[in-house]
Amino acid sequence: MLTLLSTLISFLMGGLPKLLDFFQDRSDKKHEMALAQLQTQRELEMRKLGFEAQERVEHIHTDQLMVQSAAEARHDLIDAQKAEMQAIYAHDTALNEGTSQWMRNLRASVRPVITYGFFFLLVGIDAALVWHGFTHDVAFTDMADQLWDDDTQALFASIIAFHFGGRAFGK
């Protein structure tokens, strides 16, 4: 019986390293699978971050293209306005050919006459309102607030811009 038992134990002991190798191999493979999964997750995250970074780069590039195209559109608009002004001046010059000096002077005086007319109209209305305010004992600060309100300031600025703006762009 002892022989049988020692043979069985010896047989099992001979296979024990293989049995331990089996469990060790199984443990190693499980560990390698966990590492492979972690590495795969890491690579996916890196790709995702890389794609997000690439998407941000593309977004910045798209924004730059939009700004560039808007600038080109503004440049084209300015060129078109310049061409239009040159055509208008050429047309005006062509209209002056063969006309009398009196007609040329009349055509040249349109902008100043309109500007001076509106300016003197504004000054006249304001002078009349000041006279009316003084004759009816209105305080000067109240009169000034009534005479130089936002609408009057906008009107005065429009008159000045009409006259001098046309001259500035004409040169």
C-alpha positions in Angstrom: 0.0 0.0 0.0 2.8 2.3 0.8 4.3 1.5 -2.6 1.1 2.5 -4.3 0.8 5.6 -2.3 4.4 6.6 -3.0 4.0 5.8 -6.7 0.9 8.0 -6.9 2.5 10.8 -5.0 5.6 10.5 -7.2 3.5 10.5 -10.3 1.6 13.6 -9.1 4.8 15.3 -8.0 6.3 14.7 -11.4 3.3 16.5 -12.9 3.2 19.2 -10.3 5.6 21.5 -12.2 3.3 21.1 -15.3 0.3 21.8 -13.1 1.9 24.9 -11.6 3.1 26.0 -15.1 -0.5 25.7 -16.3 -1.8 28.0 -13.5 1.1 30.3 -13.9 0.5 30.4 -17.7 -3.2 31.0 -17.1 -2.3 33.8 -14.7 0.2 35.3 -17.1 -2.3 35.2 -20.0 -4.9 36.9 -17.8 -2.4 39.6 -16.9 -1.4 40.0 -20.5 -5.0 40.3 -21.5 -5.6 43.0 -18.9 -2.5 44.9 -20.1 -3.6 44.5 -23.7 -7.0 45.9 -22.8 -5.5 48.8 -20.9 -3.2 49.5 -23.9 -6.1 49.4 -26.3 -8.1 51.7 -24.1 -5.1 54.1 -23.9 -4.6 54.0 -27.6 -8.3 54.7 -28.2 -8.1 57.6 -25.8 -5.0 59.0 -27.5 -6.7 58.6 -30.9 -9.7 60.4 -29.5 -7.6 63.2 -28.1 -5.6 63.3 -31.3 -8.8 63.5 -33.4 -10.1 66.2 -31.1 -6.8 68.1 -31.5 -7.0 67.6 -35.3 -10.6 68.8 -35.2 -9.6 71.9 -33.3 -6.8 72.5 -35.8 -9.3 72.1 -38.7 -11.7 74.5 -36.9 -9.0 77.1 -36.5 -8.0 76.6 -40.1 -11.7 77.0 -41.1 -12.0 80.2 -39.1 -8.8 81.6 -40.7 -10.3 80.8 -44.1 -13.5 82.6 -43.2 -11.6 85.7 -42.0 -9.5 85.7 -45.1 -12.5 85.4 -47.4 -14.3 88.1 -45.5 -11.2 90.4 -45.9 -11.1 89.6 -49.6 -14.8 90.3 -49.9 -14.3 93.7 -48.2 -11.3 94.4 -50.4 -13.3 93.5 -53.5 -16.1 95.8 -52.2 -13.7 98.7 -51.7 -12.3 98.1 -55.2 -15.8 98.1 -56.6 -16.6 101.3 -54.8 -13.4 102.9 -56.1 -14.3 101.9 -59.6 -17.8 103.2 -59.2 -16.5 106.6 -57.9 -14.0 106.8 -60.8 -16.9 106.1 -63.2 -19.0 108.7 -61.6 -16.2 111.3 -61.8 -15.6 110.3 -65.4 -19.3 110.8 -66.1 -19.3 114.1 -64.4 -16.3 115.2 -66.3 -17.9 114.1 -69.6 -21.1 116.1 -68.7 -19.0 119.2 -68.3 -17.6 119.0 -71.8 -19.3 121.4 -74.1 -21.2 123.2 -71.3 -20.9 126.8 -70.3 -18.8 128.0 -67.4 -22.0 129.1 -65.6 -23.5 125.6 -65.8 -20.2 124.1 -64.5 -20.3 126.5 -61.6 -23.9 125.7 -60.8 -23.3 122.0 -60.9 -20.2 122.4 -58.6 -22.2 124.5 -56.1 -25.0 121.9 -55.4 -23.3 120.3 -52.4 -22.2 123.5 -50.7 -25.5 125.2 -51.3 -27.4 122.3 -49.7 -25.0 122.2 -46.8 -25.1 125.9 -46.2 -28.9 125.9 -46.6 -29.4 123.2 -43.9 -26.8 124.7 -41.6 -28.4 128.2 -41.8 -31.9 126.6 -41.4 -30.6 124.9 -38.2 -29.0 128.1 -36.9 -32.2 130.1 -37.7 -34.5 127.7 -35.9 -32.2 127.6 -32.9 -31.9 131.4 -32.8 -35.7 131.7 -33.0 -36.1 129.1 -30.1 -33.5 131.0 -28.0 -35.3 134.3 -28.6 -38.6 132.6 -27.6 -37.0 131.0 -24.5 -35.5 134.3 -23.3 -38.8 136.2 -23.9 -40.7 133.6 -21.9 -38.1 133.4 -19.0 -36.9 129.8 -19.7 -33.7 128.9 -17.9 -30.7 128.7 -20.1 -29.8 125.1 -19.1 -33.3 124.0 -20.0 -33.1 125.8 -23.3 -29.7 124.3 -24.1 -31.1 120.8 -23.3 -34.0 121.4 -25.7 -31.9 123.0 -28.5 -28.9 120.6 -28.5 -30.6 117.3 -28.0 -29.6 114.0 -29.5 -31.7 114.5 -32.7 -30.1 118.0 -33.3 -26.6 116.6 -32.8 -27.3 113.8 -35.3 -28.7 116.3 -37.8 -25.7 118.6 -37.4 -23.3 115.7 -37.7 -25.1 114.5 -40.9 -24.8 117.9 -42.5 -21.1 118.2 -41.7 -20.5 114.6 -42.8 -22.4 115.2 -46.0 -20.3 118.2 -47.0 -16.9 117.2 -45.8 -17.3 113.5 -46.3 -18.0 113.9 -49.9 -14.9 116.1 -50.2 -12.7 113.6 -48.4 -13.7 110.7 -50.6 -13.5 112.8 -53.7 -9.8 113.3 -53.3 
